[in-house]
């Protein structure tokens, strides 16, 4: 990710991982987005928290994904660190971008100058 995302990382000042709900973190034992963010060479700020447990996005249609994550993210105390900064939002997979958009909106509300996204994978939803 660091190599392929070098252009994005060069513009970023902080990495913010997409949070899991605490119950899902307990089930898995880790947050894959947090693990990925820690390997990118930027300071990691856990500026977001998931306010409620949501359905697994992979099981939903594009329209349902938007509804699923609406209001699901909020700022944590550390969010003040994103103010006037270029933030790299880190997630494992992007399919429709619904999660990234929901998180980016919260970061912009916290004063981030810009929110760039970096994911480990991009899911293909339709084959030609």
Helices and strands as residue ranges (DSSP letters): H 6-11, E 14-17, H 22-28, H 32-38, E 43-44, E 48-50, G 57-59, H 62-69, E 73-75, G 77-82, E 86-94, H 98-109, E 114-122
